[in-house]
Amino acid sequence: MTASAIPESALDRLDLFVDGRWVAPADGASTEVVEAATEKTLGAAAAASPSDVDRAVDAARRALPAWRGMSAAARADLLDAFAAQLKARAKSTAALSSRENGMPISLSVGVNGYAPSMMVAYYADLIRTADADDVRPSALGSRTVVRHDAVGVVAAITPWNYPQSLAAMKIAPALAAGCTVVLKPSPETALDAYVFADAALAAGLPDGVLNIVSGGREVGAYLVEHPGVDKVAFTGSTGAGRAIGQACGRLLRPVTLELGGKSASIILDDADIEQFAAQLGAVSLVNNGQTCHACTRILAPRSRYDEIVDAVTSAVSDLTLGDPLDKATRIGPLVTQAQRDRVLNYIEIGRSAGHRLTTGGGVPTGQDVGWYVAPTVFADVDNSARLAQEEVFGPVLTITEYADEDEAVAIANDSEYGLGGTVWTADTERGIALADRVESGTVGVNHYALDLGAPFGGVKASGLGRELGPEGLTPYLRTKSIYL
Ligand code: NAD
């Protein structure tokens, strides 16, 4: 769509951010960003073409030597200024992201509002306190100096569900390591991505260190294969991740992939069911179920199965659904009509398979505008069913019965994915022992929350590599051993 065909809005972002400047896309194209709750146009975002990507990568390459060569202390100071500018914009960024993708504002304030500035400040601190010289005694009695150097130009490609924090998980460690970045956000949430540009300009980040080119998947694919890119950092679907992984394998280009999930909550027979039910919205239906690590498979022991089905059904039907900008809302609309149709189709798959619907099951009554789906629970679902195996990416939960702990672990691990998971028990040691047996990059005991200081990522079809924590810096560094 061209810019002139979209009604003008104060939120329009009709320019790309390249080399520290606002530049019009080469062919003047833009895409419409639609508000999830109202179905109305929120604004238009510039749509990059391959020649815009060329300009952005060139700018990032030109900026690389000076940024990479800067002392860690000087880079950390600039990143602290960048973090402060992001923090100053946190509330408006959170509201904008919620309007784009329907995320309840109570969640968005943290994950879209304040998390990016916290991540930038975290990595600034990490490089400021890191040892500059790593000199090791060698086995031959001499010494080896191990240098850590920035990998180079990073292509960061992000999805729409947590647009700010997923972008910051890449931008923050990449810039801290001394890499320069070209960010390609998702078209559904392109408007909020340019807040990073506003903050970079206000903080005085050198030109070309951070570049932002919004566009669709073909723009992303072009960026991944660009000869000027040294590393790719991707979050999104497993299908796109496989395609990007294949391209990077052919190019021998380092890549980090954070992909889909189908995580399980294992409720042990000694669990406090009230405590579990109180956290269900945050653990299993967070961001309207549009969360890669959401625990959408609930595994209940036979001895307490009926009690758990009742508790889950009642907790889910009590969640307040409505305007994502209302602080009381726990379930907002899905991001797009296509996403809602996809989720409704999965609900039909569940019905046709004969699973027992205990609550929800379609569009909530009275919600004619906005892409809402009532939070839905299917009980008596065998783990081999499509609903238990495929990532729905919406507010749909399944409950599956198990006989003993071994069977619970086997069901949890009977999945193509391995990203999140939780164990619920009165005995923390028992919970940790069980968490150890779950094939997954992260597991929570009696809660689930990402930790800025600990690595996050998946195994199996959930991805390759880790973000957050000191481990999140490593993919942006390359080592050189100098033997003395
Ligand atoms: P998507 O894969 O369709 O798109 C993600 C981003 O990649 C977008 O910017 C898109 O334009 C771009 N893209 C798509 N195909 C591409 C290709 N072949 N080459 C280059 N770029 C390409 O995913 P989505 O629908 O936006 O997001 C939802 C998915 O993301 C879910 O599967 C979810 O589980 C996953 N996700 C994973 C994590 C994680 O940390 N593991 C976090 C959030 C979301």
Residues whose N, C-alpha, C, O or C-beta is under 5 A from the ligand:
A	BS01	NAD	I157 T158 P159 W160 K184 P185 S186 G215 G216 R217 G220 A221 T235 G236 S237 T238 A240 A243 E258 L259 G260 G261 C292 S462
